[in-house]
Amino acid sequence: KDHTITYNYMSDLEHFKQVYAGKISKLDGVRKSPRFGDLVGIPESVKVNPNLVPLAGGQPFETLFPFKEIEVEYSDTPGNLDSKPSKETTNKTYKIPLYKSHEGESDIANAFQYQFSRGSDEVLDKTKLIIEALNKPGYEGWDTVLTSGSSDSMNKIFSLLVDDDTTVLLEEFTYPNVFHNCYYHGGKITKIKMNVTANRDEQGINIEYLTDLLDNFEKHFPDRKKKIVLYTISTGHNPTALTESYEKRKLIYEICKKHGVFIIEDDPYGYLQLPVYNKESPLENPYKTSVTINDFKKKLLVPSYVTIDDCGLVLRMETFSKVASPGFRLGFIVANKFFISRLANINNMNNRNPSGPSQAVLNNLLNDLSVSYKKTNPQAAFIDGWINWCMKVAGEYTNRRNVLFKALYQTEAFEKQYFKLLEPSCGMFATVIINLLPEHIQVSDVHDKQEKINKIKRAMDYCFCCVLEAGAVVVLGYKMTVSKEYSMERANFFRIAFSKASSSEEFERGAKGLSDGIVKFFEEYGTDKERWNLSPTGLVGM
């Protein structure tokens, strides 16, 4: 049986190697890291003793570690917005022993030791259970590899696929770290127009723009090789918080497949699903009353691009940062087995593997959550305990969104229609669009695009200063653009977050500060009441 599994794995790997070996970066093509201790080329006639004494490896023996046992205290219920930690709260505990007593458990002897570059078997098994339960790829021959979080995943995928002859397609608004990864690896960034709209069927990448760009790539970029990757945050997009529909994802996948475009799907927020906000009952939270684990799996989650993928074009990035802890620095990549083998090789040459203690703490937490959940739900799948925890976290984010939105909809600035709110269906962000007046952005020459860009930027910068003075801090939308020149006319928004405030009262103060600042902007801007002598291009350095 083991030989069959090994054969199938190598067969899948070789298949994808034949298909995609010519598509990896030049750097990765020459990247080799053979382990000098590997037993290869041994004649079959050599009868290797089954009880070999380990005199080869340089691993310290585990009893030399100062750690003998670790006990972790945790709560299986996320903290409520207005509740404070109490010593009287009854928490649960689990242990990380020196030596494990059952399969699937992490122990100090292994987790605190040098590990394989793909990560520990225990955590890798959990990642595959998560993917099989929620986003199973549409082809055989996929696998996972552990990383030190999504930023690490992004850097390694770019190292795998991006060269100075690679075009990297980015949504016109996106997470700025991706710019730097692209430039570092020599890629050529090209923006993709987005539909920033409340219409959930239209949200996300503009299909017509993408189609024209790829169908006429040689005409648009005659000096470029048609070697392309698309980086996308399709669920709970950062910064707009929008989510592409499943139907739209299928269209985008088929367009990319037609042109041989790899899709890098970054999904840090996907499990923070938010039911539709009810303005008539603003604090209503379906997670508290009606959302079942099956609803969460089948109705709330939008299927990943990997579920549509039938040929290994998609590389999916997941992270434990938003549903467990950012400090774990743990994430994973889902891709075809050839790409996984190359990414594991990159791990081996860089950080070797993610933190062993982090893997152990997370793995045994998942075990404990699953065992506890199955006590009251005997028919549940093992990984449902973790999914149930993700639902609880999503429920608390829903509560936080409700509190902030209720406060925002009651503000003076909203009542005066100075801004509109694009409600998210997922994640921890929302978009506040400032309804700039024509006189705010009036230009002397309608054909002078740069003057209009400067006018919008200056107005948004002034509004930002008003909000800061009134007691809230937000993110300027244009700070997260691929090209200010292209996107500034659609960048009249702030990104706000409902993740970090500590109480309802603090959210209410934040909403009031945002509103007061926006009201002050509309009272002052473009009049002799302006208090800051901003340059014609707004804040310098922004």
Buried (B, 14 or more C-beta within 10 A) or exposed (E): EEEEEEEEBEEBBBBBBEBBEEBBBEBBEEBEEEEEEEEEEEEEEEEEEEEEEEEEEEEEEBEEEEEEEBEBEEEBBBEEBEEEEEEEEEEBEBBBBBEBEEEBBBBBBBBBBEBBBBBBBBBBBBBBBBBEBBBBBBBEBBBBBBBBBBBBBBBBBBBBBBBEBBBBBBBBBBBEEBBEBBBEBBBBBBBBBBBBEEEBEBBBBBBEBBBBBBEEBEEEBEEBEEBBBBBBBBBBBBBBBBBBBBEBBBBBBEBBBEBEBBBBBBBBBBBBBBBEBEEEEBEBBBBEEEBEBEBBBEEBBBBBBBBBBEEBBBBBBBBBBBBBBEEBBBBBBBBBBBBBBBBBBBBBEBBEBBBBBBBBBBBBBBBBBBEBBBEEEEEBBBBBBBBBBBBBBBBBBBBBBBBBBBBBBBBEBBEEEBBEBBBBBBBBBBBBBBBBEEEBBEBEEEEEBEBBBBBBBBBBBBBBBBBEBBEBEBBBBBBBBBEBEBBBEBBBBBBBBBEEBEEBEBBBBBBBBBBBBBBBBBEBBBEEEEEEEBEEBBBEEE
